[in-house]
Amino acid sequence: MTSSSKSSTTRQRRAGRQGDEETKILFSEIAWNAPGGEELVKVKRKYDHAERNIKGTADAALSGQDAALEKKDGKFYFQIEGEEYVEGKDAEELNEEFNKGGLRS
């Protein structure tokens, strides 16, 4: 039988302003590590609030959603639970955080 470690956290990431873009994200997550190690293999996130304003236009695609982030073949894939894969700017930010180590490290 395989086991994994599990942790839970609530975080707020406020990326702030970058040019004409402002991002505010509030989520809680549960993360699983590989058995016997520290390698992250799975994350479940509940986005309480996710907002991106670009030049005055608001986008809140992940707000109120549950997301499953799972590592397969050395890369994380991002999916809204029960739906299709996350796309667009949200996918870019998650890719930067999990696959490139930018925000997660």
CORKA-V795550 format. One record per residue. RES is the residue in three letters. PSI is psi in degrees with one decimal (* if undefined). D_LAST is the distance of its C-alpha to the last C-alpha in Angstrom with 2 decimals. Layout:
res/psi/d_last
RES/PSI/D_LAST
RES/PSI/D_LAST
//
This chain:
res/psi/d_last
MET/136.5/30.04
THR/143.4/26.27
SER/161.8/24.14
SER/155.7/20.52
SER/153.4/18.68
LYS/136.4/18.05
SER/156.9/16.39
SER/142.1/17.00
THR/156.5/15.56
THR/126.5/16.60
ARG/155.8/14.43
GLN/127.8/15.49
ARG/118.8/13.60
ARG/99.7/15.96
ALA/-17.6/15.01
GLY/-156.2/18.42
ARG/136.5/20.77
GLN/98.9/20.36
GLY/-120.8/23.94
ASP/18.3/25.77
GLU/134.7/22.82
GLU/132.8/21.59
THR/135.0/19.17
LYS/125.4/19.18
ILE/131.6/17.53
LEU/122.2/18.23
PHE/160.2/17.48
SER/149.8/17.56
GLU/154.5/15.99
ILE/129.3/16.79
ALA/141.6/14.49
TRP/135.6/16.07
ASN/159.1/15.01
ALA/149.7/17.29
PRO/130.4/20.36
GLY/9.8/20.13
GLY/-176.1/16.50
GLU/1.3/12.90
GLU/124.0/12.28
LEU/129.0/11.65
VAL/-19.2/14.82
LYS/141.5/15.84
VAL/137.5/15.08
LYS/126.4/17.91
ARG/141.8/17.52
LYS/113.8/20.41
TYR/106.4/20.23
ASP/-36.7/22.57
HIS/128.4/22.35
ALA/116.1/20.83
GLU/135.0/22.52
ARG/124.9/22.30
ASN/120.3/25.16
ILE/114.6/25.97
LYS/42.6/29.12
GLY/-3.8/30.41
THR/121.3/29.93
ALA/142.2/27.96
ASP/122.6/26.00
ALA/47.4/24.93
ALA/-36.5/24.75
LEU/-10.1/22.19
SER/126.9/23.77
GLY/2.7/25.35
GLN/156.0/24.02
ASP/131.8/22.47
ALA/142.1/20.00
ALA/126.7/19.38
LEU/117.4/16.34
GLU/138.3/17.18
LYS/125.4/16.22
LYS/129.6/19.38
ASP/40.7/20.07
GLY/6.3/16.49
LYS/142.0/15.49
PHE/141.1/14.75
TYR/145.9/17.75
PHE/127.8/18.14
GLN/135.6/21.46
ILE/128.9/23.22
GLU/127.6/24.89
GLY/4.6/28.39
GLU/-160.9/28.06
GLU/179.7/26.85
TYR/149.5/23.48
VAL/138.1/21.50
GLU/176.1/22.44
GLY/-149.1/22.36
LYS/-36.8/19.95
ASP/-44.2/18.35
ALA/-39.2/17.68
GLU/-44.7/16.31
GLU/-42.0/13.72
LEU/-39.8/12.77
ASN/-43.3/12.79
GLU/-41.9/10.47
GLU/-45.1/7.92
PHE/-39.0/8.68
ASN/-26.2/10.50
LYS/-9.2/9.13
GLY/10.3/5.34
GLY/-56.3/6.14
LEU/-25.2/5.74
ARG/-25.8/3.81
SER/*/0.00
//
